[in-house]
Amino acid sequence: MDVANPNKRTEEQFVVSEDNWLITLVSKDSITFRTTLEIAKGCTLFSDMMDEQEDDGINQIPCPNIKGQELERVIMYCDYHYNHPGKEIKPKFKDLKSVILPWDWDYVSHLTKRDVVLLIKGADYLYCQKLINLCAAYLLQLARLCNTADEIRDLFGIEKDFTNEEEDAILKECAWIDDKEENSTRSPIVSQLIQYPV
């Protein structure tokens, strides 16, 4: 499946059986997606929903908290990983690209930071934990390249909270932090972020 052209299967390409029928997922903005039950079960929300249903013939599931673009990306991820189990992302990885499947790297690295954040929210709603971990690890990889708090703010589009005078006062008040970071070229905030497990 092409990362640039996700979820373009025809219904005939899905493997359908008595236990794995086609279902329709309907996004918040009324976009519909067809997939199989087993692929949809890559998201715990759908898996739990199916386990609770007494009628095995459920055909349509509304997803009122996720837009079509994010739902399509989650389905694409689940579709690929149905046949290609991914690697678990261990905390304290050095280079994300070297610890994940090449498909995963292409999938996440082609997205904008805003799209990755929206995808995390969508995957969180559908409870697709492996996708949440992949996206969070990717954002952490980007943050690790930052050397200052200003670079992190630029990376994530965060407005500066303090005026320059207020920031200088805080830095003077917290001068002890620099004493602990004498040999580091990174800011204390970035150093803490790097040590935080994924």
LUMTI-451471 format. One record per residue (C-alpha): residue number from 1; x, y, z; residue in three letters. Coordinates in steps of 0.1 Angstrom, whole numbers, padded with zeros to 4 digits. Layout:
N
+-----+-------+-------+-------+------+
| seq |    xx |    yy |    zz | type |
+-----+-------+-------+-------+------+
| NUM |     X |     Y |     Z |  ALA |
...
+-----+-------+-------+-------+------+
***
This chain:
198
+-----+-------+-------+-------+------+
| seq |    xx |    yy |    zz | type |
+-----+-------+-------+-------+------+
|   1 |  0000 |  0000 |  0000 |  MET |
|   2 |  0014 |  0034 | -0010 |  ASP |
|   3 |  0019 |  0058 |  0018 |  VAL |
|   4 |  0010 |  0087 | -0005 |  ALA |
|   5 | -0022 |  0070 | -0016 |  ASN |
|   6 | -0036 |  0054 |  0015 |  PRO |
|   7 | -0065 |  0030 |  0018 |  ASN |
|   8 | -0072 |  0026 | -0019 |  LYS |
|   9 | -0082 | -0010 | -0018 |  ARG |
|  10 | -0113 | -0021 | -0036 |  THR |
|  11 | -0138 | -0043 | -0016 |  GLU |
|  12 | -0127 | -0073 | -0036 |  GLU |
|  13 | -0091 | -0070 | -0023 |  GLN |
|  14 | -0102 | -0075 |  0013 |  PHE |
|  15 | -0101 | -0110 |  0027 |  VAL |
|  16 | -0137 | -0115 |  0039 |  VAL |
|  17 | -0150 | -0145 |  0058 |  SER |
|  18 | -0178 | -0154 |  0082 |  GLU |
|  19 | -0157 | -0141 |  0111 |  ASP |
|  20 | -0141 | -0112 |  0092 |  ASN |
|  21 | -0168 | -0092 |  0074 |  TRP |
|  22 | -0167 | -0057 |  0059 |  LEU |
|  23 | -0177 | -0028 |  0081 |  ILE |
|  24 | -0182 |  0009 |  0074 |  THR |
|  25 | -0166 |  0035 |  0096 |  LEU |
|  26 | -0182 |  0070 |  0095 |  VAL |
|  27 | -0161 |  0100 |  0105 |  SER |
|  28 | -0172 |  0132 |  0123 |  LYS |
|  29 | -0174 |  0149 |  0089 |  ASP |
|  30 | -0195 |  0120 |  0074 |  SER |
|  31 | -0168 |  0105 |  0053 |  ILE |
|  32 | -0171 |  0067 |  0051 |  THR |
|  33 | -0144 |  0041 |  0050 |  PHE |
|  34 | -0148 |  0004 |  0043 |  ARG |
|  35 | -0125 | -0021 |  0060 |  THR |
|  36 | -0127 | -0055 |  0075 |  THR |
|  37 | -0135 | -0063 |  0111 |  LEU |
|  38 | -0100 | -0077 |  0118 |  GLU |
|  39 | -0083 | -0046 |  0105 |  ILE |
|  40 | -0106 | -0023 |  0125 |  ALA |
|  41 | -0097 | -0044 |  0156 |  LYS |
|  42 | -0063 | -0028 |  0155 |  GLY |
|  43 | -0080 | -0001 |  0174 |  CYS |
|  44 | -0091 | -0012 |  0209 |  THR |
|  45 | -0122 |  0009 |  0207 |  LEU |
|  46 | -0136 | -0012 |  0178 |  PHE |
|  47 | -0123 | -0044 |  0193 |  SER |
|  48 | -0140 | -0038 |  0226 |  ASP |
|  49 | -0172 | -0026 |  0207 |  MET |
|  50 | -0173 | -0059 |  0188 |  MET |
|  51 | -0167 | -0080 |  0219 |  ASP |
|  52 | -0197 | -0063 |  0236 |  GLU |
|  53 | -0220 | -0067 |  0206 |  GLN |
|  54 | -0242 | -0098 |  0207 |  GLU |
|  55 | -0252 | -0094 |  0171 |  ASP |
|  56 | -0222 | -0103 |  0150 |  ASP |
|  57 | -0237 | -0085 |  0120 |  GLY |
|  58 | -0227 | -0050 |  0129 |  ILE |
|  59 | -0220 | -0032 |  0096 |  ASN |
|  60 | -0216 |  0005 |  0104 |  GLN |
|  61 | -0198 |  0023 |  0132 |  ILE |
|  62 | -0200 |  0060 |  0137 |  PRO |
|  63 | -0168 |  0078 |  0149 |  CYS |
|  64 | -0181 |  0112 |  0160 |  PRO |
|  65 | -0148 |  0124 |  0175 |  ASN |
|  66 | -0124 |  0119 |  0146 |  ILE |
|  67 | -0123 |  0136 |  0112 |  LYS |
|  68 | -0121 |  0117 |  0079 |  GLY |
|  69 | -0084 |  0125 |  0072 |  GLN |
|  70 | -0073 |  0112 |  0106 |  GLU |
|  71 | -0096 |  0082 |  0105 |  LEU |
|  72 | -0082 |  0073 |  0070 |  GLU |
|  73 | -0047 |  0075 |  0084 |  ARG |
|  74 | -0055 |  0053 |  0114 |  VAL |
|  75 | -0072 |  0027 |  0091 |  ILE |
|  76 | -0042 |  0028 |  0068 |  MET |
|  77 | -0018 |  0021 |  0098 |  TYR |
|  78 | -0040 | -0007 |  0111 |  CYS |
|  79 | -0043 | -0022 |  0076 |  ASP |
|  80 | -0006 | -0023 |  0070 |  TYR |
|  81 |  0002 | -0037 |  0105 |  HIS |
|  82 | -0025 | -0064 |  0103 |  TYR |
|  83 |  0000 | -0083 |  0081 |  ASN |
|  84 |  0032 | -0066 |  0092 |  HIS |
|  85 |  0036 | -0066 |  0130 |  PRO |
|  86 |  0057 | -0036 |  0140 |  GLY |
|  87 |  0085 | -0035 |  0164 |  LYS |
|  88 |  0080 | -0022 |  0199 |  GLU |
|  89 |  0095 |  0012 |  0204 |  ILE |
|  90 |  0118 |  0010 |  0234 |  LYS |
|  91 |  0124 |  0040 |  0257 |  PRO |
|  92 |  0157 |  0058 |  0252 |  LYS |
|  93 |  0161 |  0050 |  0215 |  PHE |
|  94 |  0188 |  0069 |  0198 |  LYS |
|  95 |  0175 |  0070 |  0162 |  ASP |
|  96 |  0138 |  0063 |  0156 |  LEU |
|  97 |  0144 |  0054 |  0119 |  LYS |
|  98 |  0167 |  0025 |  0130 |  SER |
|  99 |  0142 |  0010 |  0154 |  VAL |
| 100 |  0110 |  0010 |  0134 |  ILE |
| 101 |  0099 | -0005 |  0101 |  LEU |
| 102 |  0108 |  0015 |  0070 |  PRO |
| 103 |  0071 |  0017 |  0062 |  TRP |
| 104 |  0064 |  0033 |  0096 |  ASP |
| 105 |  0092 |  0059 |  0090 |  TRP |
| 106 |  0078 |  0068 |  0056 |  ASP |
| 107 |  0043 |  0070 |  0070 |  TYR |
| 108 |  0051 |  0094 |  0099 |  VAL |
| 109 |  0079 |  0114 |  0084 |  SER |
| 110 |  0057 |  0125 |  0054 |  HIS |
| 111 |  0032 |  0142 |  0078 |  LEU |
| 112 |  0034 |  0178 |  0090 |  THR |
| 113 |  0039 |  0183 |  0128 |  LYS |
| 114 |  0003 |  0195 |  0130 |  ARG |
| 115 | -0009 |  0163 |  0112 |  ASP |
| 116 |  0011 |  0142 |  0136 |  VAL |
| 117 | -0005 |  0159 |  0166 |  VAL |
| 118 | -0040 |  0155 |  0151 |  LEU |
| 119 | -0032 |  0118 |  0143 |  LEU |
| 120 | -0022 |  0113 |  0180 |  ILE |
| 121 | -0056 |  0127 |  0190 |  LYS |
| 122 | -0074 |  0105 |  0166 |  GLY |
| 123 | -0055 |  0074 |  0176 |  ALA |
| 124 | -0061 |  0082 |  0212 |  ASP |
| 125 | -0099 |  0084 |  0206 |  TYR |
| 126 | -0098 |  0051 |  0188 |  LEU |
| 127 | -0072 |  0038 |  0213 |  TYR |
| 128 | -0046 |  0026 |  0188 |  CYS |
| 129 | -0017 |  0025 |  0212 |  GLN |
| 130 |  0010 |  0015 |  0188 |  LYS |
| 131 |  0002 |  0044 |  0165 |  LEU |
| 132 |  0002 |  0068 |  0194 |  ILE |
| 133 |  0036 |  0055 |  0204 |  ASN |
| 134 |  0050 |  0059 |  0169 |  LEU |
| 135 |  0037 |  0095 |  0166 |  CYS |
| 136 |  0049 |  0105 |  0200 |  ALA |
| 137 |  0084 |  0090 |  0194 |  ALA |
| 138 |  0086 |  0109 |  0161 |  TYR |
| 139 |  0078 |  0142 |  0179 |  LEU |
| 140 |  0104 |  0133 |  0205 |  LEU |
| 141 |  0129 |  0127 |  0178 |  GLN |
| 142 |  0123 |  0161 |  0164 |  LEU |
| 143 |  0125 |  0177 |  0198 |  ALA |
| 144 |  0158 |  0161 |  0205 |  ARG |
| 145 |  0173 |  0180 |  0176 |  LEU |
| 146 |  0165 |  0213 |  0194 |  CYS |
| 147 |  0191 |  0229 |  0216 |  ASN |
| 148 |  0171 |  0258 |  0232 |  THR |
| 149 |  0137 |  0264 |  0245 |  ALA |
| 150 |  0131 |  0289 |  0217 |  ASP |
| 151 |  0138 |  0261 |  0191 |  GLU |
| 152 |  0113 |  0238 |  0209 |  ILE |
| 153 |  0087 |  0267 |  0208 |  ARG |
| 154 |  0093 |  0272 |  0171 |  ASP |
| 155 |  0091 |  0234 |  0164 |  LEU |
| 156 |  0057 |  0231 |  0181 |  PHE |
| 157 |  0044 |  0266 |  0173 |  GLY |
| 158 |  0042 |  0276 |  0210 |  ILE |
| 159 |  0041 |  0313 |  0217 |  GLU |
| 160 |  0065 |  0327 |  0242 |  LYS |
| 161 |  0049 |  0330 |  0277 |  ASP |
| 162 |  0072 |  0356 |  0291 |  PHE |
| 163 |  0087 |  0389 |  0281 |  THR |
| 164 |  0125 |  0391 |  0278 |  ASN |
| 165 |  0127 |  0408 |  0312 |  GLU |
| 166 |  0105 |  0382 |  0329 |  GLU |
| 167 |  0126 |  0354 |  0313 |  GLU |
| 168 |  0159 |  0370 |  0325 |  ASP |
| 169 |  0145 |  0373 |  0361 |  ALA |
| 170 |  0135 |  0336 |  0360 |  ILE |
| 171 |  0169 |  0326 |  0347 |  LEU |
| 172 |  0186 |  0345 |  0375 |  LYS |
| 173 |  0163 |  0329 |  0400 |  GLU |
| 174 |  0171 |  0295 |  0386 |  CYS |
| 175 |  0209 |  0299 |  0381 |  ALA |
| 176 |  0215 |  0267 |  0399 |  TRP |
| 177 |  0202 |  0248 |  0369 |  ILE |
| 178 |  0231 |  0260 |  0348 |  ASP |
| 179 |  0256 |  0248 |  0374 |  ASP |
| 180 |  0243 |  0212 |  0369 |  LYS |
| 181 |  0245 |  0216 |  0331 |  GLU |
| 182 |  0280 |  0231 |  0328 |  GLU |
| 183 |  0292 |  0206 |  0303 |  ASN |
| 184 |  0260 |  0205 |  0283 |  SER |
| 185 |  0252 |  0227 |  0253 |  THR |
| 186 |  0216 |  0219 |  0255 |  ARG |
| 187 |  0191 |  0239 |  0276 |  SER |
| 188 |  0179 |  0222 |  0309 |  PRO |
| 189 |  0144 |  0219 |  0294 |  ILE |
| 190 |  0157 |  0199 |  0264 |  VAL |
| 191 |  0180 |  0178 |  0286 |  SER |
| 192 |  0149 |  0168 |  0307 |  GLN |
| 193 |  0129 |  0161 |  0276 |  LEU |
| 194 |  0156 |  0138 |  0262 |  ILE |
| 195 |  0156 |  0117 |  0294 |  GLN |
| 196 |  0118 |  0113 |  0294 |  TYR |
| 197 |  0109 |  0078 |  0282 |  PRO |
| 198 |  0087 |  0075 |  0252 |  VAL |
+-----+-------+-------+-------+------+
***
